[in-house]
Amino acid sequence: MDEARGAALPSLPRRQSAVFWRHLNKLRWVTLSVVLAMLVLLPFLHLYQTYVAAHAYDLLLPAEKRLYDAMELLTAPFVNDPAEDLDAIKGTTWSATFWNLRLSDPLAAVGQMAAGLGLHWPFIVTALIPIAVTAVFGRIFCGWICPATLLYELNSNFAAWLRWAGLDLGNRRFDLRLKYAVLALGLVLSAATGIVLVATIYPPAIIGREIYYVIALSGFGAGTTFFLATMLFDLLVARRGFCRYLCPGGALYALLGRYRLVRIHRIVESCNDCAKCNVVCEFGLDPMADGFGQECNNCTACIAICPTDALTFTLRPTDIAAQGPGHLGRKHRREPEAEHGGTVP
């Protein structure tokens, strides 16, 4: 049995690959932090650009002059004419421009189509790259780019601390199809009113707007209250409940990434059935039983937590069927005993 167990362990190249995949979750947190930092920085750059274009430095308030000086120091090595050059980067995660490359959230394009009852191809084209990326990597926007994800995961960590302190928090489960109904209803109402209503309940769009309101307009809108309500929902009712059950963008990305090519795969020979992957999955999936499905956002948290490096990436349009107990787990080792009526050392 010891020899068989040793044979099931990953080879050295596989181990090296697993170490690389483990660190992807750290890279994901860095990416999420950079995206949120950019959403904070862009309104400041917009204000600075406005001050420069107006040639109004002498008329600025002391706080505005400090902002001007700080942004000038930050941007001087990269731009010659801030009034023009800073237009290279504009927007939020809803719709943005990067050096003449215009990108939009697919939900922005679908919502605009519904509200306008027509096709505006220049805008639709801006969503093609995110759609193509989703077709390959699945809900990667939800796991790697969405600024709400960083805040929601910090909220989940806070919830874990509260549970450790003895508080009984909600962990209810609802039908995952609920968010698809929210998406459909939002698009129908957008078509009926001519307003892109899905944007009013979509966390990435809300965060981009509210950060701009706070920095550029010295206030905030109703979106802040709504977003805080979603965090309370996650905390008191269902773990990551808004993303799992109510987010219209999550619904659209799940549909687009249903047959993604890059997906997480369990190496059953290396699995010991410890269930740590199931515990850490914020979307309530079942990696230990090969249950990923279209809800998985390839966040790699399960890969990072696996003690035997039994989770990796594979290229295939569907999940592998359930493979049964992990070969390093007790249940698998008991099977020969049950079959032969003996004991396994």
C-alpha positions in Angstrom: 0.0 0.0 0.0 2.9 2.4 0.8 4.3 1.7 -2.7 1.0 2.3 -4.3 0.5 5.5 -2.3 3.9 6.7 -3.3 3.2 6.0 -7.0 0.0 8.1 -6.8 2.0 11.2 -5.7 2.7 13.9 -8.3 6.0 13.7 -10.2 8.5 16.5 -9.8 7.4 18.4 -12.9 3.8 18.2 -11.7 4.8 19.5 -8.3 6.6 22.4 -9.8 3.5 23.2 -11.9 1.4 22.9 -8.8 3.6 25.4 -6.9 3.1 27.9 -9.8 -0.7 27.4 -9.8 -0.8 27.9 -6.0 0.6 31.4 -6.3 -2.0 32.5 -8.8 -4.4 33.3 -6.0 -1.9 35.8 -4.6 -1.6 37.3 -8.1 -5.4 37.5 -8.3 -5.5 39.5 -5.1 -2.8 41.8 -6.5 -4.9 42.3 -9.7 -8.1 43.0 -7.8 -6.2 45.6 -5.6 -4.7 47.3 -8.7 -8.1 47.5 -10.3 -9.7 49.1 -7.2 -6.7 51.5 -6.9 -7.1 52.5 -10.5 -10.8 53.3 -9.9 -9.7 55.6 -7.1 -6.9 57.2 -9.0 -8.9 58.0 -12.2 -11.2 60.6 -10.7 -8.2 62.4 -9.2 -6.6 62.4 -12.6 -9.8 63.7 -14.1 -9.9 66.6 -11.7 -6.2 67.4 -12.3 -6.8 67.3 -16.0 -9.7 69.8 -15.6 -7.6 72.2 -13.6 -4.8 72.1 -16.2 -7.2 72.6 -19.1 -8.8 75.6 -17.3 -5.4 77.2 -16.4 -6.9 77.9 -13.0 -4.1 77.0 -10.6 -4.1 80.4 -8.9 -7.8 80.2 -8.4 -7.8 76.8 -6.7 -8.5 76.2 -3.0 -5.5 75.0 -0.9 -6.8 71.4 -0.9 -7.2 71.6 -4.7 -3.7 72.9 -5.1 -2.4 70.0 -3.1 -4.2 67.6 -5.4 -2.9 69.4 -8.4 0.7 69.2 -7.2 0.4 65.6 -6.2 -1.0 64.6 -9.6 1.5 66.6 -11.4 4.3 64.9 -9.6 2.8 61.5 -10.3 2.1 62.0 -14.0 5.0 64.3 -15.1 7.3 61.3 -16.0 4.6 59.9 -18.4 2.8 62.8 -20.1 3.7 66.0 -21.7 0.3 67.6 -22.0 -2.0 66.3 -19.2 -5.1 68.0 -20.7 -4.8 65.7 -23.8 -2.5 62.8 -22.8 -4.5 61.7 -19.8 -7.4 60.9 -22.1 -5.5 57.7 -22.9 -7.1 56.0 -19.8 -10.7 56.7 -19.0 -13.7 55.0 -17.6 -14.4 52.2 -15.1 -15.0 48.5 -15.2 -18.3 49.2 -16.9 -16.8 50.8 -20.0 -13.2 52.1 -20.4 -10.6 53.3 -22.9 -7.0 52.2 -22.8 -4.9 53.9 -25.4 -7.5 53.8 -28.2 -8.6 50.3 -27.1 -12.2 50.6 -26.0 -13.6 47.8 -23.7 -17.0 47.4 -22.2 -18.6 44.9 -19.9 -20.8 42.6 -21.9 -23.7 43.5 -19.5 -23.2 47.2 -20.6 -23.6 46.2 -24.2 -26.6 43.9 -23.6 -28.2 46.5 -21.3 -27.8 49.2 -23.9 -29.2 47.0 -26.6 -32.3 46.3 -24.4 -32.8 50.0 -23.4 -32.3 51.2 -27.0 -34.3 48.4 -28.6 -31.6 48.2 -31.3 -28.0 47.4 -32.1 -25.3 50.0 -31.8 -22.4 48.1 -33.4 -19.5 50.5 -32.3 -20.5 49.9 -28.7 -21.1 46.1 -29.2 -17.6 45.7 -30.7 -16.1 47.1 -27.4 -17.6 44.0 -25.6 -16.1 41.4 -28.0 -12.8 41.0 -26.3 -14.3 40.5 -22.8 -16.7 38.0 -24.4 -13.9 36.1 -26.1 -11.9 36.0 -22.9 -14.9 34.7 -21.0 -15.5 32.0 -23.6 -11.9 30.8 -22.9 -11.5 31.4 -19.2 -15.1 31.5 -17.9 -16.2 34.0 -15.2 -12.6 35.4 -14.9 -14.0 39.0 -14.7 -15.9 38.0 -11.5 -12.9 36.4 -9.9 -10.0 38.5 -11.2 -11.1 42.0 -12.2 -14.4 42.9 -10.5 -13.6 45.5 -7.8 -16.6 44.3 -5.7 -14.9 40.8 -5.5 -12.1 42.3 -3.4 -14.5 43.9 -1.0 -16.8 40.9 -0.8 -13.9 38.5 -0.1 -12.7 40.9 2.7 -16.3 40.8 4.0 -16.1 37.0 3.9 -12.9 37.0 5.9 -14.6 39.3 8.4 -17.5 36.9 8.6 -15.1 34.0 9.3 -13.7 36.0 12.2 -17.2 36.6 13.6 -17.9 32.9 13.3 -14.7 32.1 15.1 -15.8 34.6 17.8 -19.0 32.5 18.3 -21.6 34.5 16.3 -24.1 32.5 14.2 -24.2 34.1 10.8 -26.6 33.2 8.0 -25.5 30.6 5.4 -28.8 30.0 3.5 -28.9 28.5 0.1 -31.1 29.6 -2.7 -31.7 28.4 -6.3 -28.8 29.4 -8.5 -31.2 30.1 -11.3 -32.5 33.1 -9.4 -29.8 35.4 -10.8 -30.8 34.5 -14.4 -34.3 35.7 -13.6 -32.9 38.9 -12.2 -30.9 39.4 -15.5 -34.0 38.7 -17.6 -36.2 41.0 -15.5 -33.6 43.8 -15.6 -33.3 43.6 -19.4 -37.1 43.6 -19.8 -37.5 46.6 -17.6 -34.6 48.3 -19.4 -36.5 47.8 -22.7 -39.7 49.1 -21.2 -38.2 52.2 -19.6 -35.4 53.0 -22.1 -33.0 53.1 -19.1 -30.1 50.7 -18.5 -31.6 49.6 -15.2 -29.2 46.6 -14.8 -26.4 49.1 -14.1 -28.2 50.3 -11.0 -27.9 46.9 -9.2 -24.5 45.8 -10.7 -21.8 46.1 -8.1 -18.8 46.8 -10.5 -20.8 49.6 -12.1 -21.9 50.9 -8.7 -18.4 51.0 -7.3 -17.0 52.9 -10.3 -19.8 55.5 -10.1 -19.7 55.9 -6.3 -16.0 56.4 -6.1 -16.2 59.1 -8.8 -19.1 60.8 -6.9 -17.1 60.8 -3.7 -13.9 62.1 -5.2 -15.0 64.4 -8.0 -18.4 65.6 -6.6 -17.8 65.3 -2.9 -20.8 63.1 -2.2 -22.2 59.7 -2.9 -25.4 58.4 -4.4 -28.0 55.7 -3.5 -25.6 53.1 -5.0 -23.5 53.2 -1.9 -26.4 52.2 0.3 -27.4 49.4 -2.1 -23.8 48.0 -2.2 -23.6 48.1 1.6 -26.9 46.2 1.7 -25.4 43.5 -0.6 -22.5 43.1 1.9 -24.9 42.8 4.8 -26.9 40.2 2.7 -23.6 38.2 2.3 -22.8 38.6 6.0 -26.2 37.8 7.5 -28.1 35.7 5.0 -25.9 33.8 2.5 -22.2 33.6 1.9 -21.4 35.5 -1.2 -25.1 35.5 -1.7 -25.4 38.5 -4.0 -22.8 37.2 -6.5 -24.3 33.6 -6.3 -28.0 34.4 -6.5 -28.7 38.0 -7.6 -26.0 39.5 -9.7 -27.1 40.1 -13.3 -23.5 40.4 -14.5 -22.6 37.1 -12.8 -25.5 35.5 -14.6 -24.4 36.7 -18.0 -20.8 35.7 -17.4 -21.8 32.3 -16.3 -23.8 31.8 -19.5 -21.0 33.1 -21.7 -18.4 30.9 -19.9 -20.6 27.7 -19.7 -18.3 25.9 -22.2 -15.0 27.7 -21.2 -11.9 25.9 -22.3 -9.7 26.6 -19.2 -11.2 25.0 -16.1 -10.0 23.5 -12.9 -9.5 19.8 -12.7 -9.0 17.4 -9.8 -6.2 14.8 -10.0 -8.0 12.0 -8.3 -4.8 10.0 -7.7 -3.4 12.9 -5.6 -6.6 13.8 -3.7 -7.0 12.8 0.0 -10.6 13.9 0.4 -9.7 16.5 3.0 -12.6 18.8 1.7 -10.5 22.0 2.2 -11.3 23.0 -1.4 -15.0 22.8 -0.7 -14.7 24.9 2.5 -12.7 27.6 0.8 -14.9 27.9 -2.3 -17.0 31.0 -1.8 -19.5 30.0 -4.5 -20.5 26.8 -2.7 -19.1 24.5 -5.4 -17.9 20.9 -4.9 -14.4 20.6 -6.2 -13.8 17.4 -4.1 -16.5 15.7 -6.2 -15.4 17.3 -9.5 -18.4 19.7 -9.2 -17.3 23.0 -10.8 -19.8 23.8 -13.5 -20.5 27.2 -15.1 -20.5 29.0 -11.7 -16.7 28.6 -11.2 -14.8 31.8 -11.8 -11.3 30.1 -11.8 -10.3 32.1 -8.7 -7.8 29.3 -7.8 -8.6 29.5 -4.1 -9.2 25.8 -4.0 -5.8 25.2 -5.8 -4.0 27.3 -3.2 -5.5 25.5 -0.2 -5.1 21.9 -1.5 -2.4 20.2 0.7 -1.6 17.5 -1.9 -1.6 19.6 -5.0 -4.5 17.6 -6.4 -6.1 20.6 -8.3 -4.7 22.0 -11.5 -5.9 23.5 -14.8 -7.0 21.5 -17.8 -8.2 22.4 -21.4 -11.6 21.0 -22.2 -15.1 22.5 -22.8 -16.8 20.5 -20.0 -16.0 19.2 -16.6 -14.7 15.7 -16.1 -17.4 13.4 -14.7 -17.3 12.6 -11.0 -14.2 10.4 -10.4 -15.1 9.1 -7.0 -13.1 9.3 -3.8 -9.5 10.5 -3.9 -7.0 7.7 -4.0 -5.2 9.0 -0.9 -8.3 9.2 1.1 -9.7 6.7 3.6 -12.8 5.9 1.6 -10.8 4.8 -1.4 -8.4 2.7 0.7 -11.4 0.9 2.3 -12.8 -0.2 -1.0 -10.4 -3.2 -1.5 -11.1 -4.2 2.1 -14.9 -4.2 1.4 -14.4 -6.1 -1.8 -12.1 -8.8 -0.5 -13.1 -8.9 3.2 -9.6 -8.3 4.4 -7.6 -5.5 5.8 -5.5 -3.1 3.9 -2.2 -2.1 5.6 
